[in-house]
Amino acid sequence: MLIIGIAGGSGSGKTTVVKKIIESLPSHSVSVISQDSYYRDSGHLSSEERSKINFDHPSSIEFKLLVSHIDQMKKGKTIDMPIYSYLTCTRAKETMPVKPKKVIIVEGILILANPSLRKRLDIKVFVDADDDDRLMRIIWRDIEERGRSFKEVLDHYEKFVKPMHLLFIEPNKRYADIIIPQGGKNQIAIDILTSKIRMKLNE
């Protein structure tokens, strides 16, 4: 089993990179674990309190559960990955079963920020992108998928996303084995990464 961590700032193109890796590998050989599924449940908070949640701080993630699930998969066990909603800031009662496969991809903005998680990653990847490109993607995503107004997106970016990126995400680039500039547009870097994965699988 090969465990790959793919980190990078919000809107950097991580999801696109993951999709292209999956497309390049044998079918049914990859399972994906999303860091976003492990946000702490905030159903007990008021709507005003939920609007102040800092999703870009490591404390917002239940890393202990995430690490435990990775350890279970390494032992060949299927996990019950949580299902999290950004609209309600809560976890669903239902979970999503994820089976262990030859390649496990762990994807999220903060996965290189946690030492216990980093130790479990065989290949650490950082997807890099210009700040203005990331901001444009964040604006589109948060309006379309998370129901925020344009002003709310900019306020959230200024208050949470930008300072947390500088404090907790950008510095962890130093832990990466591979850095992919320009996100999912960098096909050459993605090809190099997938070739490395195939080599590892054939060892």
N, C-alpha and C positions, 0 to 999 in steps of 0.2 A: 504493500500500500504506500502511495506517495501522497503526502499532504502538502498542498500549496496554499500559501497565504497571499491574497491580492488586496493590497491597501492603496490608499490615495485619498486626496481631498474630495469633498462632496462635489459632484458634477465633473469629476476628472475623466470619466469614461470607463470605470471599472467594470460595469455590467457589460458593456460592449466587448471588452477584452475577454471576459469570462465566456461570453457567447461564442466568440471566435475560436477560443481554445477548445470548447466542447465540440464545435463543428469540425475541428481538425483532428480529433482523436476518434478511435473506434467507438461506434455507438454503444450505449449502455455501459461505458467504462468509467463515467464520471458522476460523482454526486456533489452537489453544491450546498454548503451551509452558509446562510446569510447572517452576518452580525446583526442586521436590523431586526431579525426575529427574536433577539435576546434582549431587547430593550425592556427595562423593568415596567411591570404593570402599574399604571397610574389611575386606575379606575376609581380609587378612593378620593382623588383630588377634585376640586371644583374646576369648572371650565376656565376660570381666571387663572388658577394655579397651573393648570395643564399648559396654558399658553406661555408660561414662563419656564417650561422644561428645557433644559440645555441638552439637546440630543448629541451634541458634539463633545461632551465631556466624558471621560472614561467611566465615571461613576454612574452614568445612565445605563451602562451595559451590565448584564448579569454574567460576567466572565467566568465565574465559578461553574455555572451550569454549562456554558459553552465548552469549557475545557473538559468537563466531565463527559459531555457527549462525544467529543473527539476521542477521548480515551476508550469509551465504549465501542466506538466504530473500529478502532484499532484492534479490538478484541473480537471483531466480527459481528457485533450486535447492531440491530436496527434501532435508531433513536426516534424519539417523538419530538421533533423540532417545534417550538412554539410558533404561533401565528399572531403577528402584532399588527395593529391598525394605527396608522398615523392620524387618522381622522378622529378616533376616539381616545387615542393614547392608552389603549388597553390590549391585553392578550385575549384571544378567543378561548372558549372552553375547549374547542377542538385543537388538535395538533396535527402536524404533517409527518408521516413516517418517512425517514430517509435511510436507505439501505447502504451498508458499506460496500464500496467498489474499489477498483484498482487505484483510482485517482479521487482524492477528496479536495475540493476547492473551498477554502474559507475566505469569504469576501466581505469587506467592510472598511469604513474610514479609520477605525481605531484598532485594528487587529495587531498592528505592530507596536501598539502602546502598552500591551500587557505582557510582562516577562514570561509568565507561565504559558501563555498561548504561543509566544514566539519560539519557545523551546520545542514545541511540538510540530513546528513547520519545517518541512524538508527543503522547500524552496520559498524564499520570501521575495515578493514582487511589490514594487511601488509604482503606481500609475500616476504620471505627472502631467500637468496641464497648466496653461497660463491662467492667471486669476480671472481675467476678463472672460475667457471662454467658459470657465467653471461657473461664474456668476450668471452668464446667459442661460446655461443649462439649468441652474438652480431656479431661476425665475420661471422658466417654462414649466419645469417639473412641479414646483410648489403651487403654482396657480392651477395647473391642469389636474394634478393628482392629489394634492393635499388641501385644496379648497382655500388657499390664502389669497388675499388681495395683493396687488403689486406693492403697495406701501408696506404691508405686513411682511412680505418677502424681504424687502430691502432693510426694514428694521431688524428682522431676525438675523439677516446676514451680518449687519453691522454689530449687533449685540453679542451674537453667539458664534456664527459660522467662521467669520474672519479671525477673531482673536483665538478661538480654539484651534483653528488650523495652524496658526503660527506657534501655538504653545504645545499642542499634543500630536499633530499629524505631520507637518513638514519636518520637524526634527527627527522623526522616526525613519526618514528616508535613509539615514545612515545604516540602518539594520538590513536594508534590502540587498539581496543577492543580484537582483536585476531591476533596473529602472526603465520604465517604458514612457518616453516623452510623447506628448501629443495624443495620449490615450489610445482609443480604438482605431485612430487613423494611422497609427504606426504599424503597418502590416509586417515590415521587416523584423521589428523587435518581437512581435507576436509569433512570427515564424521561428525565430531563434528560440523562444521560450518553449513552443510546442515540440521543437526538435529535441530540446533538452529533456522534456518530459518523456518522449518516446524512448530516448536512450536509457533513462532511468528505469522505465518499465521493462525494457529488454535485458537489463542486467541480470 
